[in-house]
Amino acid sequence: MEQLLKDAQKIKSLEIQGASNVAVNAISFLSNYAKRLKCENIEVCFKKLCEAQGILIETRPTEPAMKNGLKFIMNKLEQEKESIITKYISDIIEKYKNLYYDMLQNSKKRIAEIGARRFPAQGQKFNVMTHCHSSLVTGILLEAKKQGKNFKAINTETQPRLQGRKTAQELLKAGIEVIHVVDSAMRWAVRHYQIDLIIIGADSITSEGTIINKIGSRLLALVAHEEHVPFYVASPLLKYNPETNLGILETIEMRDPQEIWEDPPEGIEILNPAFETVSRRYIDGLITEAGIFASSHVSQYFAKMYPEMV
Ligand code: RUB
C-alpha cells in the first residue's frame, strides 16, 4: 500500500497532470498494485483493490476518464469473479488496463485526424488559440502541422501552475509558430491575432453537455462568443461522467491556496478553483472519437460506443 500511496501522491501533487495522462497513470498504478498484492483469497484481494481504487479516485475529484477507467477494470473483474484464480488476478487487471489504455489512445488518434480537418488546406493562413495543456489539442495541432498546414498557435500561460508552458514547448518542438500570452490577455489576443479557431481540452463532460476544464476556459468561451470565433472542445467520450445523468453534480476541484500565494498576510482568503464549467451554449462542437457534434449529445454517443460503461 505504501507504494500505491506514493503513486497517488504523484497525481495529487500534479507531478502527473492532464486528464488523459492522469487516467493512463491511475490504471497503471492499480495494475502495478495488483502485481504486488499477496492475498489469501479472492475476497481479500477484491477488498484491497477497491480500497486502492478509492485512493486513486480521490486524488483528483474532477477526472471521470480516470474514474471510468478504474471502474471499467473493477467491473470486468467483478463479472469474472467466480472463475478467477487468485494468483492470476493481476494478469486479468493488466489485460483490462491495456484495453482501456488502447481505447484512450485510439480515441486520441481519431480526434487528431478529425480535428486537423478543421484547419484550411496548405498555404492558407490560420490562427488557432488554446488554453492550458491538453494532449488532445496538441495532438490535433501536431497532426495539422504534419499535414503541412500553415498556422500560428496562440496559447495562454495558465496560472497558477503554468501548464501553458508545456503546450508552448511541445508545439515549438514540432516547428509550430507559438505566441504565448498571460491569461488576462486572452481577450486582447483573440482580437489582435484575429483568431480563426479556439480549441480547448476537457476534464469532464456532463449529461447536459456542459464541459469542465481549466479555470479560464469559460472566459475564453465568452470571448469567442463575443468575437464570433468558433469554439471547440477536444475530448474522448471517456471523459463523460455518467453519474451526472442521475442528477449528481460534477465536483470542481479546489486546489491549495499556496499555489497562488505562498506566504500571504493573515486575514486574506485565497481561493484556487482548478476548473470551471463551459455551458453547451458556448460550444460550437465537441470533437470526439465518434465525430464532431453538439456537446448535449454526449450521453447518446457514449452509450452507443461504450454501452457497458453506462
Ligand atoms: C489540465 C487541463 C486539460 C485537461 C485535458 O488540468 O485542464 O485541459 O485535463 O487534458 P490539470 P487532456 O493540469 O489541472 O490536470 O486533453 O490531455 O486529457
Residues whose N, C-alpha, C, O or C-beta is under 5 A from the ligand:
A	BS01	RUB	Q17 G18 A19 S20 N21 H131 C132 H133 S134 S135 L136 V137 Q163 G201 A202 D203 N213 K214 A234
